[in-house]
Amino acid sequence: MQTTKEGSKYYTNSKIKAKIDKLLHKNSIVQSNLGRESTQEDKDLADIKIKEIAHDIHSICPTFAKETFIEIEFNEVL
């Protein structure tokens, strides 16, 4: 599997880039809403949402998702 920018449709297909950018925006909102006062439940829910977004991105462009969300195992079931 190729893991370079050249292997990712995100960098070559504007429609795919737009879809992924919307998901990345959702991801940034989830993460920016976490803070020092977030409860463990808040953090756990955010983690679930982030994994869902990452898997949505993976379904569009696996190469980009694996490069971007290196902490997530994409073979795990949500």
C-alpha positions as CSV (number, residue, x, y, z in Angstrom):
1,M,0.0,0.0,0.0
2,Q,1.3,3.4,-0.9
3,T,1.3,6.0,1.9
4,T,2.4,9.1,0.1
5,K,0.5,12.2,-1.0
6,E,0.7,10.8,-4.5
7,G,-1.3,7.7,-3.4
8,S,-4.1,9.7,-1.8
9,K,-7.1,10.8,-3.8
10,Y,-7.5,13.7,-1.4
11,Y,-4.7,15.5,-3.2
12,T,-5.9,14.8,-6.7
13,N,-9.7,14.8,-6.6
14,S,-11.4,18.0,-5.7
15,K,-14.7,16.3,-4.9
16,I,-13.1,13.8,-2.5
17,K,-11.1,16.7,-0.9
18,A,-14.3,18.6,-0.3
19,K,-16.0,15.6,1.4
20,I,-13.0,14.9,3.6
21,D,-12.6,18.6,4.4
22,K,-16.2,18.7,5.8
23,L,-15.4,15.7,7.9
24,L,-12.2,17.2,9.1
25,H,-14.1,20.3,10.1
26,K,-16.5,18.2,12.2
27,N,-13.5,16.5,13.8
28,S,-11.9,19.8,14.7
29,I,-15.2,21.0,16.3
30,V,-15.4,17.8,18.4
31,Q,-11.8,18.2,19.6
32,S,-12.0,21.9,20.2
33,N,-15.0,21.4,22.5
34,L,-13.0,19.3,24.9
35,G,-11.3,21.1,27.7
36,R,-10.0,20.9,31.3
37,E,-13.6,20.7,32.6
38,S,-14.6,17.9,30.3
39,T,-15.8,14.9,32.1
40,Q,-14.6,11.4,31.3
41,E,-18.0,10.8,29.7
42,D,-17.4,13.9,27.5
43,K,-14.0,12.6,26.5
44,D,-15.3,9.1,25.8
45,L,-18.2,10.4,23.6
46,A,-15.7,12.6,21.7
47,D,-13.4,9.7,21.2
48,I,-16.3,7.7,19.7
49,K,-17.3,10.6,17.4
50,I,-13.6,11.0,16.3
51,K,-13.4,7.3,15.4
52,E,-16.7,7.5,13.5
53,I,-15.4,10.5,11.5
54,A,-12.1,8.8,10.9
55,H,-13.9,5.7,9.6
56,D,-16.1,7.9,7.3
57,I,-12.9,9.4,5.9
58,H,-11.4,5.9,5.6
59,S,-14.4,4.8,3.5
60,I,-13.7,7.7,1.1
61,C,-9.9,7.5,1.0
62,P,-8.1,4.9,3.1
63,T,-4.7,6.2,2.4
64,F,-5.5,9.7,3.6
65,A,-7.3,8.4,6.7
66,K,-4.4,6.1,7.7
67,E,-1.9,9.0,7.2
68,T,-4.1,11.4,9.2
69,F,-5.4,9.2,12.0
70,I,-2.3,7.2,12.8
71,E,-3.6,6.4,16.3
72,I,-6.7,4.5,15.0
73,E,-6.8,0.9,13.9
74,F,-9.1,0.9,10.9
75,N,-9.8,-2.8,11.1
76,E,-11.6,-2.4,14.5
77,V,-15.3,-2.4,14.5
78,L,-17.2,0.5,15.8
